[in-house]
């Protein structure tokens, strides 16, 4: 299968619904092609949930949406075993996590206990309920939306859970031209419902295999290791990237290269997805005076291509 026509069709369809956010849409597609989970963080009302719905429909995946609230219990996600008198046995009733795309809306409004219920699902692609381990469908993605942590009623995601997200993106407010289209145009939710699936599960699996086959030359790997080492030096961040985060960075860079039509990773690919892939895993040093994304960009400027 030729990747480019398929990927272009995916991007074009998504950009008809999410206007003026081409780079963020590209990041989302790269994240799913790399087989990763996606965290979309922003203020309410800028299109986070609409984007998540559009991604699921365009990729042709079965999806379920869960509104995370303070009283949401882990069993509300994973399901419960219920005693049925007719059969005189317990029958398992699966929860919404048994889907291909779980839209976890406002994930940081749920308690840490419920947030942690997603950990096993995100990492192992399985859940343990009532003493039994049950596999989740293939593929399995979590697309979570999150409000800024300074908003009322939010719980900060634990570091262990943040690390399970391949990318964190922010949509931001639309520019004037894009907002005019939104004001004058049709309802975005209605447009999402009319989207046609552009991939089958087999085609998605084939694209993901093509991502893994993208070549990374020795000089490129040296550059990535230099960036990883820079995060660990103490100058920029309180604690550096883990090896798992480095592997995630390479997967994202390979997906970005495939989207750009290359069968090899270039430094531009790494830089294009770097902040989205690593900033949520890092805490800037105390005297930096910058957020994690700005600190990543400053670190890139100070790290020469070897």
C-alpha positions in Angstrom: 0.0 0.0 0.0 1.3 3.4 -0.9 1.3 5.5 2.3 1.2 9.0 0.8 -2.2 9.1 -0.9 -3.8 7.5 2.2 -2.1 9.9 4.7 -2.9 12.9 2.5 -6.6 11.9 2.4 -6.6 11.5 6.2 -5.1 14.9 6.7 -7.4 16.6 4.1 -10.6 15.2 5.7 -9.6 16.1 9.2 -8.6 19.6 8.2 -12.1 20.2 6.8 -13.5 19.8 10.3 -10.7 21.2 12.4 -9.9 24.4 10.5 -6.7 26.4 10.8 -4.9 23.7 12.9 -2.9 21.8 10.2 0.2 21.3 12.3 -1.8 19.9 15.3 -3.8 17.6 13.0 -0.6 16.3 11.6 0.7 15.6 15.1 -2.4 13.7 15.9 -2.1 11.5 12.8 1.6 10.9 13.5 0.7 9.9 17.1 -1.9 7.3 15.9 0.3 6.0 13.1 3.1 5.5 15.7 0.7 3.5 17.8 0.6 5.9 20.7 -1.9 7.5 23.0 -2.7 11.2 22.6 -3.4 13.9 25.2 -5.1 17.1 24.1 -4.8 19.9 26.7 -6.5 23.2 26.4 -9.3 25.4 27.7 -12.9 24.2 27.2 -14.6 25.0 23.8 -11.7 25.0 21.4 -12.5 21.7 19.7 -10.7 19.0 21.7 -13.6 16.6 21.8 -14.5 17.3 18.2 -11.0 16.5 17.1 -11.0 13.2 19.0 -14.3 12.2 17.4 -13.0 13.2 14.0 -9.8 11.1 14.4 -11.8 8.0 15.4 -14.2 8.2 12.5 -11.6 9.1 9.9 -9.4 6.2 11.0 -12.4 3.8 10.8 -12.2 2.8 14.4 -14.9 1.8 16.9 -15.0 4.3 19.7 -16.5 5.0 23.0 -16.6 8.3 24.9 -16.4 8.6 28.7 -17.0 11.9 30.5 -14.5 11.8 33.4 -16.0 13.2 36.6 -15.0 13.3 40.3 -17.3 10.4 41.1 -16.3 8.1 38.2 -15.2 4.7 39.5 -12.6 2.4 38.0 -15.3 -0.2 37.4 -17.2 2.4 35.3 -14.4 2.1 32.8 -13.4 -1.6 33.0 -16.7 -3.2 33.6 -18.2 -5.5 36.3 -19.1 -9.1 36.9 -22.8 -9.4 37.7 -24.5 -12.5 39.2 -27.2 -13.8 36.9 -29.8 -16.0 38.6 -30.8 -17.8 35.5 -27.4 -19.2 34.9 -26.4 -19.2 38.6 -23.0 -17.7 37.6 -21.3 -14.4 37.4 -21.3 -12.8 33.9 -18.8 -10.1 32.9 -20.3 -6.9 31.5 -17.5 -5.1 29.7 -17.1 -1.3 30.3 -16.4 1.3 27.7 -12.6 0.6 27.7 -13.3 -2.4 25.5 -13.2 -0.4 22.3 -10.6 0.6 19.7 -10.5 4.3 20.6 -11.5 5.5 24.1 -12.2 9.2 24.2 -11.4 10.1 27.8 -13.1 13.5 28.1 -11.6 15.9 30.7 -9.5 13.1 32.1 -8.1 15.3 34.9 -11.5 15.8 36.5 -11.5 12.2 37.7 -9.9 11.1 40.9 -6.3 9.7 40.8 -7.7 6.2 41.6 -9.8 6.2 38.4 -7.0 7.8 36.4 -4.8 4.9 37.5 -7.3 2.4 36.2 -6.3 3.4 32.7 -2.6 2.7 33.3 -2.7 -1.1 32.7 -5.0 -0.6 29.7 -2.7 2.0 28.1 0.5 0.1 28.7 -0.4 -3.6 28.5 -3.5 -3.4 26.2 -5.4 -5.4 28.8 -7.4 -5.0 32.0 -7.7 -7.1 35.1 -11.2 -7.3 36.5 -12.5 -9.7 39.2 -9.2 -11.6 39.2 -9.3 -12.3 35.4 -7.1 -10.6 32.7 -9.0 -9.6 29.6 -7.4 -8.4 26.4 -8.5 -5.2 24.8 -9.4 -4.9 21.0 -6.6 -4.2 18.5 -5.7 -1.5 17.9 -6.4 0.3 21.1 -5.9 4.0 21.5 -6.7 6.5 24.3 -7.4 10.0 23.1 -7.7 12.0 26.3 -8.7 15.7 26.7 -7.6 17.7 29.7 -8.3 21.1 31.0 -5.5 23.3 32.3 -4.5 22.4 35.9 -5.4 25.8 37.3 -9.1 25.2 36.6 -11.4 24.3 39.4 -12.1 20.7 40.0 -9.0 19.2 38.3 -6.5 16.7 39.5 -3.0 16.7 38.1 -2.2 13.5 36.1 0.5 11.5 37.9 3.8 11.3 36.1 3.5 7.6 35.5 0.3 8.2 33.5 1.6 11.3 31.6 4.5 9.0 30.5 2.0 6.7 28.8 0.9 9.4 26.4 3.1 9.5 23.3 2.2 13.1 22.6 0.5 16.0 24.3 -0.8 18.8 22.1 -2.6 22.1 22.6 -5.1 23.5 20.0 -5.2 27.1 21.2 -7.7 29.7 19.9 -8.3 29.8 16.2 -6.9 32.7 14.1 -9.4 35.3 12.8 -9.9 33.6 9.4 -10.5 30.2 10.9 -12.9 31.6 13.5 -14.9 33.3 10.8 -15.3 30.0 9.1 -16.5 28.5 12.4 -19.0 31.4 13.0 -20.4 31.3 9.4 -20.2 27.6 8.8 -22.2 24.5 9.8 -22.1 22.8 13.1 -18.8 20.9 13.5 -20.3 18.0 15.4 -22.7 17.5 12.6 -19.8 17.5 10.2 -18.0 14.8 12.3 -21.1 12.5 12.1 -21.0 12.7 8.3 -17.2 11.8 8.0 -16.4 8.6 6.2 -13.8 6.1 7.5 -10.8 6.2 5.2 -8.9 3.2 6.6 -9.6 -0.4 7.5 -8.0 -2.0 10.5 -5.6 -3.9 8.1 -4.6 -0.7 6.3 -3.9 1.0 9.6 -1.8 -2.0 10.7 0.1 -1.8 7.4 0.8 2.0 7.8 2.1 1.3 11.4 4.4 -1.3 10.0 5.7 1.2 7.5 6.4 3.6 10.3 8.5 1.0 12.1 10.4 0.3 8.8 11.5 4.0 8.4 15.3 4.1 8.6 17.3 6.0 11.2 20.9 6.5 10.2 23.8 6.6 12.8 24.3 10.4 12.7 20.5 10.8 13.3 20.7 8.4 16.3 23.7 10.4 17.6 21.7 13.6 17.4 18.7 12.0 19.3 21.1 10.7 22.0 22.6 14.2 22.3 19.1 15.6 22.9 18.3 12.9 25.4 21.6 13.5 27.2 20.8 17.2 27.3 17.6 16.6 29.2 19.5 14.6 31.8 22.3 17.1 32.4 20.5 19.2 35.0 20.8 22.5 33.1 17.4 22.4 31.5 15.3 19.9 33.5 15.0 18.6 37.0 15.0 15.0 35.7 15.8 13.7 32.3 14.1 11.4 29.8 13.8 7.7 30.5 14.9 5.1 27.9 11.2 4.4 27.2 10.7 8.1 26.4 13.6 8.0 24.0 12.1 5.0 22.2 8.7 6.9 22.0 10.6 9.9 20.5 12.0 7.7 17.8 8.6 6.2 16.9 7.1 9.7 16.7 9.9 10.9 14.5 9.5 7.9 12.1 5.8 8.6 11.8 6.5 12.2 11.0 9.0 11.2 8.3 6.4 8.9 6.8 3.9 11.7 6.7 6.5 13.8 4.9 7.0 11.1 2.3 10.4 9.9 3.4 11.7 6.4 4.2 14.4 7.8 6.6 14.3 10.1 9.6 15.8 13.6 9.2 16.7 16.0 12.0 13.7 18.2 10.9 11.4 15.2 11.7 12.8 15.0 15.2 12.5 18.7 15.8 9.0 18.8 14.4 7.6 16.4 17.0 10.1 16.9 19.9 8.2 19.3 22.2 4.9 17.5 21.7 6.6 14.2 22.5 8.8 15.0 25.5 7.6 18.3 27.2 4.9 16.6 29.2 7.5 14.2 30.7 9.8 16.9 31.9 9.9 19.5 34.7 12.0 22.7 33.9 14.7 23.6 36.4 13.5 26.0 39.1 15.2 29.1 37.9 14.3 28.6 34.2 11.3 30.9 34.3 9.9 29.0 31.2 7.4 26.3 30.6 8.5 22.9 29.5 7.7 23.5 25.8 9.7 26.7 25.7 12.5 25.0 27.6 12.6 22.1 25.1 12.9 24.7 22.3 15.7 26.5 24.0 17.5 23.2 24.6 17.2 22.3 20.9 18.7 25.7 19.9 21.7 24.9 22.2 22.2 21.3 21.0 24.3 21.2 17.7 23.7 18.7 15.0 26.6 16.3 15.3 
